């Protein structure tokens, strides 16, 4: 197993490994907190693109607990949402973010993807216009077990995607992950389609922080950092983003080659 280290680079991607997920979440929260405070001293408003999922829970709690951020000057967006579920559905990302973020910090605005829209194509266009109305200052990411970023699964990920938001069919690995992590009771209840912000829109963010803790992420972390940059593992594109950092714990870093830090 790798020893904990301060940081190293793989291509242009900064990688940092921590002893535990808790230590990782707390330190990344401090990094994001300082970045937001500095931005708010330089500009009137800030735009953040948020991820959901278990990897974000401790980080979001730690960031909010730090205080000292004027959330009334921050506009929030999110990366993805299932098609066809309501905002109060237990697995809805809108519900996740309203309960864990919006109600606690009261941002200037929180623009949500309306997963239960009657016109999905029009919803893609509406959300695209909102995202493109200002630069995204910070994008927070997790990584799927199939290497996806947001819902850009390997079969639909496109590093030169002409769209900023699109509707995609979820692959079986992705859908099973939603069951395994407790978001749905069984595979039949997981929606087959979802909205996602695309890879180029993610990569356009001025700063990207990606959290990938836990043993179940060890295989995909190895693929991200040691295999070819390819849509076979969409998150590998982060290696071409000098503004991106990947944060791991010892469990998720456990399959990395020891010489990767050299």
N, C-alpha and C positions, 0 to 999 in steps of 0.2 A: 504494500500500500504506500502511496505517496505521503511524504511528510507534509505537514501544513507549511505553506510558504506565503510570503507577502503577495507576490504577483509574478507573472511571466507573460510573454506574448506568443501567440500562434498566428503567424502572418501579421495582420494589423489589429487583431482582436486581443484586448487585455483580458487575462484570466486570473482570478484570485480564488484561492482555496482556504476554507476555514475549518476548524476542528468540528464545529457543530452547526446545524441549521439555525439555531437560536443566535449564535455568535455572528453568523453570516447576515441574518435579517437585521440585527441591530446595527451592524457596521454599514450595511448598504443604506439603511434608513438615514444614517448620519451623512453619508455621501450625497444622497438625494436632497436631504434637508439643507445642507450647505449650498448646493447648486441652486436650489430654488430661492434661497435667501439672497444669494448674489444676483440672480436674474432680476428679482423684484426690486433691487436697488438700481438696476440699469434700465428697466423698461416697465411700462405701466401695467401690462398684462402678460400672463404666461399661459401656454396651452400644453396640456399633458394628455397622453394617450395611455390608458390603463389596461392591464391584463387582469384576468381573474384566475381562479383555480387555487389549489391548495398551496402552491409555491409562494403565493403572494400574501397569504394571511398574516404571518408573523411580521413581514416587512411593512405592510400597510398599518398594522397596529403600532409598530415601533415608530414609523414616520409621523403618524398623527399624534402619538403621545409626546413627541419632542416639543410640539407647540412652536410658536414663534414664526409661523408662516401665515401670511395674509391671504387666506383662501378666497376671500371676496374679490381678489384680482386674478383668480385662476379659473380658466375654462377647462373642463374635463371631457374627454371622449373615451370610448372603449373599443377594443379590437374586434369583437365578434359577438354574435348572438344566434341562437337557434331560430330557424324558420318555423313559425306556427305555434309558438308557445307564448303565453301571456306574461306580462311583467310581474305578476305575483306567483308564477310557477316556481316551485322549490328549486329548480335547476336554472332558472333564468339568470343570465348575467346582469340584467338590469336590476333584479332584486338583490343579487349579491352586492352590487356596487352602491345601490341606494342605502342598504342597511349598514355596510361596512365602511363606506366613505361619505356619500353625500349628506346623510343625516348627521354625521359627526363633525364635518368641517364646513358645510354650507358654502360651496364654491359660487363664483360669479354665475356660472352656468354649467350644467351637465347635459351634454347632448347624447341621447341614447339612440341606439339602433332599435327601431320598432319591429321586433321579431314577429309580431302577429299582424303586421300590415296586410291589407288586402291587395296591395300592388308592390310586390317585391322589387321589380325592376325600378320603379319610381323611387322606392326607398333607397336603393343603391345610389341613385342620382342625387337625392336630397342629402344623404350623408357625405357623399363625395364633395359637394359644394361647401358643406360646413367645415370639413377637414381642410380644404384647400383655401379657405378664407384667411388663414394665418399660418405661419410656420408652426410646426410642432416642436416645442422646446425639449420635451422629455418623453420618451417612450419606455414603458415598463413591460417586460416580457417574461413569460415562462416558456418552457420547451415541452412539446408533447413526446410521448414515448416512441412515436414514429418520426420524430424530428420536426414536427410542424411548428411554425410560428403562427399565432392566432389559429385560424382554421385553414391555413395553407398546407394541406396534406401533400405528400410527395406526388400524387397523381395530378394535382391541380396547381401546385406551386409553379410560379413563373417569375424568374428573376428580372425579366424585362416586361412585366405585365403592363399593358396600356391602361388598365383600370386602377382606380384607387380603392374601390369597394366592389365586391362581387358576391354572387350567390354560388355556393359550391356544394357538391355531394360529399359527405363525410365518408372516409374509408372505415373498414371494419376494425382496424387497430384503434383508431381514434374513438369510435363509438364504444368499443369494449372498455377503453380507458375510462370513459365517463361512468360506466357501471362500476368498475373496479374501485374508483375513488369515491363512490357513494352518491353521485349526482342523480342517478336513475336506478330503479330497482332491477331492471333487466334490459337486455339488448333491444327487445321489441319496443320499449318505451322511449328509446333514444331517437330523436329526430334524424332523418336521413340527410337533410339539407340545412345549411346555415349561411348567414352573412359573414364575410370576413374582410377586414382591411388587408390589402395585398402587400406583397413583399417590398416593392419599390416605395410604397407609401410609408411602411415601417422604417425603411432605410433612409428616408428623407428627414427623419427626426434629427435634431441637433445633438442630442445625447440619448444613448440607448443603454439601459441596464437590464440584464437578463439573469434571472435567478433560476437555478436548476439543482435543487437539493434532492436528497433521498437516494437510496440504493436502486430503486426502480428506474432511475434516470441514468445509471452508470453506463449502460450500453450505448445510449444515444449520445451521451457526452463524449464517449470515446469516438463515435462516428463523426461528431461535429468537428473534433479537434485533430483526428488522425487519419480520416479518410478524405477522398477528393471533395472539393467544393462542388456540390451538385444538388439538383432538386430531389435526388434520392434521399437526401437529408436536408430539408429546406433550411434548417437553422445554421448549416455550414456557411451560408452567405454572410454571417456575422464576421467571419474571418477577413472579409474585405471592407469592414466598416471601422475606420480608426476612431470613431466616436462611440464605439460599443465596448461594453465590458460584460464578461460572463462570470458569474459568482457561483461557486460550488461549495459543498461540504465534503468531508473526507469520504462519505458514503458514495456520493455521485462521482467523485474523482477516482474511485477505487480501481477502475480498469485502465486508467491512463498509464502509458509507458513512462518509466522513471526518467528517461532522457528527454521527455517533452519539455521539461523546464530549462534545459541547458541551452 
